[in-house]
Amino acid sequence: MEIKDILTQAIGQAARQAIADGVLPEGELPPVVLEVPPQKEYGDFATNIAMQSARVFHKSPRQIAEAIAGRLAGDWLDHTQIAGPGFLNIYLKDNVLYDDFAGIFRAGEAFGQLPGKEGPKIQVEYVSANPTGPLHVGHGRGAAVGSALVNILRAAGYPVESEYYINDAGNQMDNLALSVNARYLEHFGVAIEFPENGYHGADIVETAERIVKKDGDKYLHMDEAERLDIFKDLAYAEKLAALKEDLEAFNVTFDKWFSERTLHPEAVQDTVQILRDNGNIYEQNGALWLKSTAYGDDKDRVVIRDNGVPTYLAADIAYHKNKCERGFDKLINIWGADHHGYVCRVKAALQALGHDPEKLTVLLLQMVALYRGGELVKMSKRTGQSVTMNELMEEVGTDAARYFFLMRSLDSQLDFDLDLAKKKSNDNPVYYIQYAHARICSIRKQAEEVGLKLGAEPKFGKLTDESEIDLIKKIESYPEEIEKAAADYAPQRIARYSYDLAALFHGFYNRCRIMGVEPELAEARLALVTVTAHVIRHSLGLLGVSAPEHM
């Protein structure tokens, strides 16, 4: 049992003993929340249980804290202190720290993977960009956040499946075909007006040129409808393959790629019929409307237009119904901030279908602003349009791109400093962390060269320097950091943790020698840096960032 679990139980037992002794009245004790104080003089752990239970026991927090502290006991306890309005600070005996760390050392590569949970089966759907062109930096942020969140949830023990929803039905695919067709005809000198809603990117020209290179004028005199069908399939296959290639280069893979086409027409029609049968759809002016205002939306929404064509919402309702039917208990969608108005209508549709709308959580990504030389970068040098994710990877590398995307909470705008991301110095946070790992690999190699080896039970009690204790405590807090990052859907917590851990290691390195000290201390320090390297590697792995051995 971990020390936090032992403490939680002991505090609860102390409170119940105070009730039994008549010092505290009968009452339901709120959950015990333990925090690591920001300053070490406030103890190893602190709890605000006394303040949280003041209304229950009708006593001052300090009185409650005194009652609990006087009954708190265990061979792990050194002493307690009551601070401020009623914080209970807990100081542990030194051996507790070392015993816990010995367990971490024995766990080896398994440390950081929490026990499996029987909690909800989770699906995380993210990116889901139209397969009509390259991914831009906004998609890149969503890809980094989504994949890191999946990794963190899995490390926390949750059953998770990741999914990409391919928007391969509807007007955007028709516009893709029309755009490629226009560029194809232009190549052969055919005068044609470019479609009003067409795609103007350089990638469309390149697609048309590849068709010309492969098949020449084979399609030039073909019936236009037939040619458009062919171009739609060719362009779709190419764009989807490019999306997958770019995402894999960005360390992003999906358990499932779900095609919207598979929902048409049967699944959409069946879903609409269910909503008609349960009274949640009505007809007006030839169109079918969802009664979404009955479930909190600001207005009702069209699901089938007066021409019989389903709206995007109709397909999305069918898609989320499909998710529920696949047995997912929790649905997490990562959307761009411009979709904020769409959240309520999808939740309304789920409720209209008889599902709990709280099953769906939508995380909204804010904008990414790129800066170079202090100036805002708006356009791609190559295409004159939005900077693509691929171009960003080429300029700063996958590791820097991912880490910078994950440094900030997804609900805050991200100012991405391209110059800083390329720096090979400690000013660059991802370089700073990776350098810590590479430095440890170098230390371990030097230790091997001088014959310093790790035994099964290093004497961790030898680690008494302040920098060593700080490093041990930070490592011991890693499982809790994973739990919090998973619970809050906050990958930025792991990004911050990995940076702070690296900083503590660099501080240790500047104070403590490993080679040239007495053997038991050298072995203990070598074990400490070995575990540190594992945790850096593990935390960076959750972020989809590499941990190089040489830099």
Secondary structure, DSSP 4 states (H G I P E B T S, - for coil): --HHHHHHHHHHHHHHHHHHTTSS-S-PPPPP-EE--SSGGG-SEEE-HHHHTHHHHTS-HHHHHHHHHTT---TTEEEEEEETTTEEEEEE-HHHHHHHHHHHHHHGGGTT-PPP--S--EEEE-----TTS--BHHHHHHHHHHHHHHHHHHHTT--EEEEEEE--SSHHHHHHHHHHHHHHHHHTT---PPPTT----HHHHHHHHHHHHHHTTTTTTS-HHHHHHHHHHHHHHHHHHHHHHHHHHTT---SEEEEGGGGTTHHHHHHHHHHHHTT-EEEETTEEEE-GGGGT-SS-EEEE-TTSPBPHHHHHHHHHHHHHHTT-SEEEEEEEGGGGGGHHHHHHHHHHTT--GGGEEEEEEPPEEEEETTEEE-S-TTTSSSPBHHHHHHHH-HHHHHHHHHSS-TTS-EEEEHHHHH--STTSHHHHHHHHHHHHHHHHHHHHHTT----SS--GGG--SHHHHHHHHHHHTHHHHHHHHHHTT-HHHHHHHHHHHHHHHHHHHHH--STTS-HHHHHHHHHHHHHHHHHHHHHHHHHT----S--
